[in-house]
C-alpha cells in the first residue's frame, strides 16, 4: 500500500508539471524547482525507519548531485537557443 501511495504522489507531481507547462512555463519551472519530491521522500523515510542519519545522508548526497547538475541546465538553455 505504501508503494502505491508513493507512485501516486510521484505521478501526480510529474503530471502537474507537464500540464502546467502547457499553460505557463514559469509556473511549471517553479513547481519543478520546489523540493516537493525531496521532502516527500524524507517523510516516507522517517515514517518507515525513524532514521535521522539516513535522511541526513540523503540530504548531503542530494546537494552534491544538484550542484553537479546545475551546469547542465545552463548548458541546455544555451544549446536550445
N, C-alpha and C positions, 0 to 999 in steps of 0.2 A: 504494500500500500504506500509506503514511504517513497519508493521509486516512482510510482505513478504520480504522486504529488510533485516530485522533483521534475519529472518530464513535463508535466502540465505547466509549471512555472516557467521552465526554460522555453518551451514552445510559445507561451503567451508573450514573453519578452521579445522573442525573435519576430513573431507575427506583428506585434505592436510597432516595433521599429520599422519593419518593412512597410506596413500600411501607413504609418506616419510619414515616412519618407516620400510617399506619393503626394502628400499634401504640403509638407514643409520639411525640407531637408535640414533646416536649422533645428527644429524640434526633435527630429529623429536623431540628429547628432547629439543633442543634449541628453536624450534618453539613453543612447549608447555610451555616452560619457559618464553617466551615473554608475556608481559601483553597486547596482542593484543585485547583479548575479553574485558578486563577491560577498555582500552582506547576507544574502540568502544562503550561500554556501556556509558562511560562518554559523548561521543559525542552525542549519541542519547538522553540522559537525558538533556543535555544542549540545544539541538535543540527543545525538547518538552516543557521544563519548564523554562529554563534560571535560574535555582535554584542552586546556588553555594553551599548552605548549604546541599542540598540533595547529591551532588557529594562528599562533604567533609565527610558526614556521611557514605556514601558507601565506601569511601576510608578507613576510620577508621575501619569499620567492616570487610573489606576485609583483612586488615593487621592482625587483630585478628584471623580470620579464617585461613589465611595462616600460621601464627605462630603455631596454633594448629594442622595443617595438616602436617607440616614438619616431626615431629617424626614418623608419619605413613609411610612416604616414606622411611625413614631409616629402619623401621621395615619390610616393604615389601621387600626391597632389601635383607635384612638379611634372611628372610624366603624363598625367592626364590633361594637362593644359597644353 
